[in-house]
Amino acid sequence: MNVHRMAARSSWRALAAAALVAFSASAHAQFSGNVVRIGILNDQSGMYAYMGGSGSVAAARMAVEDMGGSINGTPVEVIAADHQNKADVGSVIARRWFDEQGVDAVADVPVSSVALAVQEIARKANRVALMMGTTSDLTGKACAPYSTQWADDTYSLATATAKAVVAQGGKTWFFVTADYAFGHAMERDATAVIKASGGTVVGSVRHPLNTTDLSSFLLQAQASKAQVVALANAGTDLINALKQAAEFGLVSGGQKAVGILMFATDVDSLGLAATQNALLAEGFYWDQSESSRAFSKRFMAKTGKMPTKEHAAVYASVAHYLKAVRQAGSDDAAAVSRAMHATPVDYFGRAGSIRPDGRVIYPLSLYRVKTPAESKYAWDYYAEVQRVEGKDAFRPEGEGGCPLTAKPQ
C-alpha cells in the first residue's frame, strides 16, 4: 500500500477517534456530575411506609431498568431517605441532596406538609420535583415551575367520592379530620363539593396525626346523627378509624363511614367484611387494565407485595421524567420540564397530560369495594362504578391560584 495513503488513513482514524471522544465528552457534559440522580423521599418506617416506603424505591428502580439503566451512556442512580413524616426533616434532607449530593430530581414525598416544604426547596434550587403529596395546593397557590403532581389529589378524590355519595342520598356529613395540611385540604375540598351537590356539613372534629385512640372523635361523629361520617385521614389513622367505627356500632346504627383516601392495602388489612360497599376513587388499581396487571406482576415478583397507587405513581413519574431527560439530552431542570410537559403521559394504559400548573391529568375510576361473596381471587377487591375523565375529576385550570396557569374566563 502507498505510504502516503497509509499515512492519510492513519490520520483520518486519529481525527475520527478524537471527534468521537469530543462528542462523548460533550454528551456527558450535559449531565451534571456525569450521573442522573433521583432521590426518593418518603416515610420509610412510620404510619405511611406500607403505602410508599421501600416499595416506592423499588418502583423507581423498575423505571430506571426499563430505560436500560442509563441515558446516552450516563448512568441513572436512585437514592432514598426517610422524612419521618416531618416537614423539617424532609427539608433538611432535600437541601443536602440538592446542595451537596447532586440530586437532579426528588420524587414521591407523601404527607402534604412535607411535600409543600420540599416543593418550595426544589423551586429555590431549580430542581425537578415529582410529587405524590395529596393536597391540591401543590398545583394551586404553592405551584412551582419544575414540579408536577402525580397522585390523585384532595380535589379529585373529593369530587369523585363526595358527589357520588350525595347522589346516593348521603345529604348530611360530619368530618373526622387529621390535623395537618392533607386533612385540612381534604375537608375543604370535599365540603365545597358536598355543598355544591346539595348536601350539608353539620360538623367536624380534628385529631392529631398517628392517633391510636379515636373513640372521642368518633363518638362526636356518632352523636351528630349525620348520615355520612367522612374520614379525612389516611394510613393507620384511617384503618384505626374504620375498625373503631365498626366497634362502636357507627355503621350498624345507620351511618355510612366514607374513607375518602383509601388504598387497596387498607381493604386487604381490614378485610372485605369490614369494608364492603365502601366507595372510593383511584387513578390506579392493579386489576384495571393489561398494563396495570403487567406492572403489578413485576412489582410483586420484586417485592413480594401488591403495589399501591403510590408505588404506581412513583413508577409513572420517574419513567416520564427519564424519557424527558433522554429527549432533552440534559438533566437541566428547565429543559427537562419543557420535554415533560410536551410529552403525553402513559398512566398504565390511560392517556394523560401535564398542565402548566404541574397537575398531571388522567382518568380516575369510582370503585365500590366488593362483598366477600363477589371476590373471586386474591386481591379481587374493587368493582368499577364509573369512569371519571381527567377534565371532570381534577380542579379546572386557573381556579387554584397558580400564577403559572391561565386565569378562568
C-alpha positions in Angstrom: 0.0 0.0 0.0 1.2 3.5 -0.8 3.0 5.0 2.2 1.2 8.4 1.7 -2.2 6.6 1.5 -1.4 4.7 4.7 -0.5 7.9 6.5 -3.7 9.6 5.3 -5.8 6.7 6.6 -4.0 6.7 9.9 -4.5 10.5 10.2 -8.2 10.1 9.3 -8.6 7.4 12.0 -7.0 9.6 14.6 -9.2 12.5 13.7 -12.3 10.3 13.9 -11.3 8.9 17.3 -10.7 12.5 18.5 -14.1 13.6 17.2 -15.8 10.6 18.9 -14.1 11.4 22.2 -15.1 15.1 21.9 -18.7 14.1 21.1 -18.8 11.7 24.0 -17.4 14.4 26.4 -19.9 16.9 25.1 -22.8 14.5 25.6 -21.7 13.7 29.1 -21.2 17.4 29.8 -24.9 17.9 29.6 -25.4 15.8 32.7 -24.2 17.3 35.9 -21.7 15.1 37.7 -21.9 12.6 34.9 -24.9 11.0 36.5 -28.7 11.4 36.6 -29.5 11.1 40.3 -33.1 10.7 41.6 -33.9 10.9 45.3 -36.9 9.0 46.7 -38.1 10.9 49.8 -40.8 9.3 51.8 -41.9 7.6 55.0 -39.7 4.5 55.3 -40.6 3.4 58.8 -43.8 5.0 60.1 -47.6 5.0 59.5 -47.4 5.5 55.8 -44.5 3.2 55.0 -46.6 0.4 53.6 -48.2 2.8 51.0 -44.8 4.0 49.7 -41.7 3.3 51.7 -39.3 0.8 50.2 -41.9 -0.1 47.6 -41.5 3.4 46.0 -37.8 2.9 45.8 -38.4 -0.5 44.0 -40.9 1.2 41.7 -38.4 3.9 40.8 -35.6 1.4 40.1 -38.0 -0.5 37.9 -38.5 2.6 35.8 -34.7 3.0 35.6 -34.3 -0.6 34.5 -36.9 0.0 31.7 -34.7 2.8 30.4 -31.7 0.4 30.3 -30.1 1.9 33.4 -28.5 4.9 31.6 -29.3 7.7 29.3 -26.8 8.5 26.4 -24.3 6.5 28.3 -24.8 8.4 31.6 -25.8 6.2 34.5 -29.1 6.8 36.4 -28.9 6.4 40.1 -31.7 6.1 42.7 -31.1 7.1 46.4 -33.6 7.2 49.2 -34.2 8.7 52.6 -36.9 8.7 55.4 -38.6 12.0 56.0 -40.3 10.6 59.1 -43.5 12.5 58.2 -41.8 15.7 59.5 -41.5 18.8 57.3 -38.3 20.0 59.0 -36.6 16.6 58.5 -37.7 16.4 54.9 -36.5 19.9 54.3 -33.0 19.2 55.7 -32.7 16.1 53.5 -33.8 17.9 50.3 -31.4 20.8 50.9 -28.5 18.4 51.4 -29.5 16.4 48.4 -29.6 19.4 46.1 -26.6 21.3 47.6 -24.2 18.5 48.3 -25.2 15.3 46.6 -26.1 16.4 43.1 -29.7 15.1 43.2 -31.4 16.2 39.9 -35.0 15.3 40.9 -36.8 14.5 44.1 -39.7 12.0 43.9 -42.6 10.6 45.9 -42.8 12.9 49.0 -46.1 11.8 50.5 -47.6 13.7 53.5 -48.8 17.1 52.3 -47.0 19.2 54.9 -43.7 17.7 53.9 -44.5 17.9 50.2 -45.3 21.6 50.4 -42.0 22.3 52.2 -39.9 20.2 49.9 -41.5 21.6 46.7 -40.5 25.1 47.9 -36.9 24.0 48.4 -36.9 22.4 44.9 -38.2 25.6 43.5 -35.4 27.7 45.0 -32.8 25.1 43.9 -34.2 25.0 40.4 -34.7 21.2 40.6 -37.4 18.9 39.3 -40.0 17.6 41.8 -42.2 14.6 41.1 -44.7 14.9 43.9 -47.2 12.4 45.5 -48.4 14.7 48.3 -52.2 14.8 48.1 -53.1 18.4 48.9 -54.4 20.2 45.8 -52.4 23.3 47.0 -49.3 21.8 45.4 -50.7 22.8 42.0 -52.6 25.8 43.4 -51.1 28.7 45.3 -47.9 26.7 46.0 -47.2 25.6 42.4 -43.6 25.6 41.1 -42.3 25.7 37.5 -40.4 22.4 37.6 -42.8 20.5 39.8 -45.5 18.0 38.8 -48.2 16.3 41.0 -48.9 12.7 40.1 -51.1 11.4 43.0 -54.8 11.9 42.8 -55.3 15.0 45.0 -57.8 16.2 47.6 -59.9 17.9 44.9 -60.2 14.9 42.6 -60.8 12.5 45.5 -63.4 14.7 47.0 -65.1 15.3 43.6 -65.4 11.7 42.6 -66.4 10.4 46.1 -68.5 13.1 47.7 -70.5 13.8 44.6 -71.4 10.1 44.3 -72.3 9.6 48.0 -74.6 12.7 48.0 -76.2 11.4 44.8 -77.0 8.2 46.7 -78.8 10.0 49.4 -76.0 10.9 51.8 -77.0 14.5 52.4 -75.7 15.3 55.9 -72.0 14.9 56.7 -69.6 15.1 59.7 -65.8 15.1 59.2 -63.2 13.3 61.3 -60.1 15.0 60.0 -56.4 14.5 60.5 -55.0 17.8 61.9 -52.4 18.6 59.2 -52.2 20.0 55.7 -53.7 17.0 53.9 -56.7 16.6 56.3 -57.4 20.4 56.1 -57.3 20.4 52.3 -59.4 17.2 52.0 -62.1 18.6 54.3 -62.1 22.0 52.5 -62.3 20.4 49.0 -64.9 17.8 50.0 -67.1 20.4 51.8 -67.2 22.5 48.6 -68.3 19.5 46.5 -70.9 18.4 49.2 -72.5 21.9 49.3 -72.5 22.3 45.5 -74.2 18.9 45.2 -77.0 19.8 47.6 -75.6 18.3 50.8 -74.8 19.9 54.2 -71.8 19.6 56.6 -73.2 19.5 60.1 -69.9 19.5 62.0 -66.2 18.4 62.1 -63.5 17.4 64.6 -59.8 17.2 64.1 -57.5 14.6 65.6 -53.7 14.5 65.9 -51.6 12.6 63.4 -51.0 8.9 64.2 -53.5 8.6 67.0 -54.4 5.1 68.1 -57.5 6.0 70.1 -60.1 7.8 68.0 -63.0 7.0 70.3 -63.8 10.5 71.5 -63.8 11.8 67.9 -65.9 9.0 66.5 -68.4 9.4 69.4 -68.8 13.1 68.4 -69.5 12.0 64.9 -72.0 9.4 66.1 -73.8 11.9 68.2 -74.1 14.3 65.3 -76.6 11.9 63.7 -75.0 12.8 60.3 -75.9 10.3 57.6 -72.2 10.2 56.5 -69.1 10.2 58.6 -66.2 11.3 56.3 -62.8 10.2 57.4 -60.4 12.8 56.1 -57.3 10.9 57.1 -55.1 8.1 55.8 -52.8 5.2 56.6 -53.1 3.7 60.0 -55.3 6.6 61.1 -57.8 5.5 58.6 -57.5 1.9 59.4 -57.9 2.6 63.1 -60.9 4.8 62.5 -62.7 2.2 60.4 -62.0 -0.5 62.9 -63.2 1.6 65.9 -66.3 2.9 63.9 -67.3 -0.7 63.5 -66.7 -1.5 67.2 -68.9 1.5 68.3 -71.7 0.4 66.0 -71.5 3.6 63.9 -72.2 1.8 60.6 -74.6 -0.8 62.1 -76.5 2.1 63.6 -77.3 3.5 60.2 -74.4 5.9 59.4 -72.1 5.5 56.5 -68.4 5.7 57.1 -66.5 7.0 54.0 -62.8 6.8 53.7 -62.0 9.5 51.0 -58.4 8.4 50.7 -58.3 4.6 50.8 -55.8 2.1 49.3 -56.3 -1.4 48.3 -53.8 -2.3 51.0 -56.3 -0.8 53.5 -59.0 -3.1 52.3 -56.6 -6.0 52.5 -55.7 -5.1 56.1 -59.3 -4.7 57.2 -60.9 -7.4 55.1 -63.9 -7.2 52.8 -66.4 -7.9 55.6 -65.4 -4.6 57.2 -65.1 -2.5 54.1 -67.7 -4.0 51.7 -69.6 -1.5 49.5 -67.4 1.4 50.5 -66.9 3.9 47.7 -63.5 5.3 46.8 -61.8 7.0 43.8 -58.5 6.0 42.4 -56.4 6.5 39.3 -54.6 3.2 39.6 -56.0 -0.2 40.6 -53.8 -3.2 39.9 -56.6 -5.1 38.0 -57.9 -2.2 35.9 -56.0 -2.9 32.7 -53.5 -5.2 31.0 -50.8 -2.5 31.6 -51.6 -2.3 35.3 -51.7 -6.1 35.7 -48.3 -6.4 34.0 -46.7 -3.8 36.2 -48.2 -5.3 39.3 -47.0 -8.8 38.4 -43.4 -7.5 38.0 -43.7 -5.4 41.2 -44.9 -8.5 43.2 -42.1 -10.6 41.9 -39.5 -8.0 43.1 -41.1 -7.0 46.4 -43.4 -9.8 47.4 -46.3 -7.4 47.7 -49.0 -5.8 45.6 -48.3 -2.2 44.5 -50.3 0.6 45.9 -51.4 3.6 43.8 -48.5 5.5 45.3 -46.0 2.9 44.1 -47.6 3.1 40.6 -47.5 6.9 40.5 -43.8 6.8 41.5 -43.1 4.4 38.6 -45.1 6.5 36.2 -43.5 9.8 37.2 -39.9 8.5 37.2 -40.4 6.8 33.8 -41.8 10.0 32.3 -39.0 12.1 33.8 -36.3 9.8 32.3 -38.0 9.9 28.9 -37.9 13.7 29.1 -34.2 13.7 30.2 -33.4 11.5 27.2 -35.3 13.7 24.9 -33.7 16.9 26.3 -30.2 15.3 26.2 -29.7 17.0 29.6 -30.6 17.0 33.2 -31.2 20.8 33.2 -34.5 21.3 35.0 -35.9 23.8 32.6 -35.1 21.7 29.5 -36.4 18.5 31.1 -39.6 20.3 32.4 -40.4 21.5 28.8 -40.0 18.0 27.5 -42.2 16.6 30.3 -45.0 19.0 29.6 -44.8 18.4 25.8 -44.9 14.6 26.1 -48.1 12.7 26.5 -48.4 10.7 29.8 -49.0 7.0 29.8 -50.7 6.2 33.1 -50.9 2.4 32.8 -52.9 2.4 29.6 -54.8 5.6 30.4 -53.8 8.6 28.4 -52.7 11.7 30.4 -51.0 15.0 30.1 -49.4 17.7 32.2 -50.9 21.1 32.7 -49.0 24.4 33.1 -49.7 24.3 36.8 -48.0 20.9 37.1 -51.2 18.9 37.6 -50.9 15.5 35.8 -54.3 14.8 34.3 -55.6 11.3 33.8 -58.9 9.4 34.2 -60.0 8.2 37.6 -62.5 5.5 38.4 -65.0 5.4 41.2 -64.9 2.0 42.7 -67.1 0.0 45.1 -65.4 -2.4 47.4 -66.8 -5.9 46.7 -68.5 -8.1 49.1 -66.8 -11.3 50.3 -69.1 -13.3 48.0 -68.2 -11.2 45.0 -64.4 -11.6 45.3 -63.2 -14.4 43.1 -59.4 -14.4 43.6 -56.6 -12.8 45.6 -56.8 -9.0 45.7 -60.1 -9.0 43.8 -61.4 -6.1 45.8 -62.9 -3.4 43.5 -65.8 -3.2 41.1 -65.8 -0.1 38.9 -68.9 2.1 39.3 -68.0 4.7 36.7 -65.1 6.2 34.9 -64.4 9.9 35.6 -62.4 11.7 32.9 -59.5 13.8 34.0 -61.1 17.1 32.9 -64.0 16.3 35.2 -62.1 14.9 38.1 -59.3 17.5 38.7 -59.7 21.1 39.6 -60.2 23.3 36.5 -57.1 25.0 35.3 -56.9 28.6 36.6 -59.0 28.1 39.7 -56.3 27.1 42.1 -54.4 30.4 42.2 -51.3 29.1 40.5 -49.5 32.0 38.7 -48.2 29.6 36.0 -51.6 29.0 34.5 -54.4 30.9 32.8 -57.0 32.8 34.8 -60.6 31.5 34.5 -62.7 33.3 31.9 
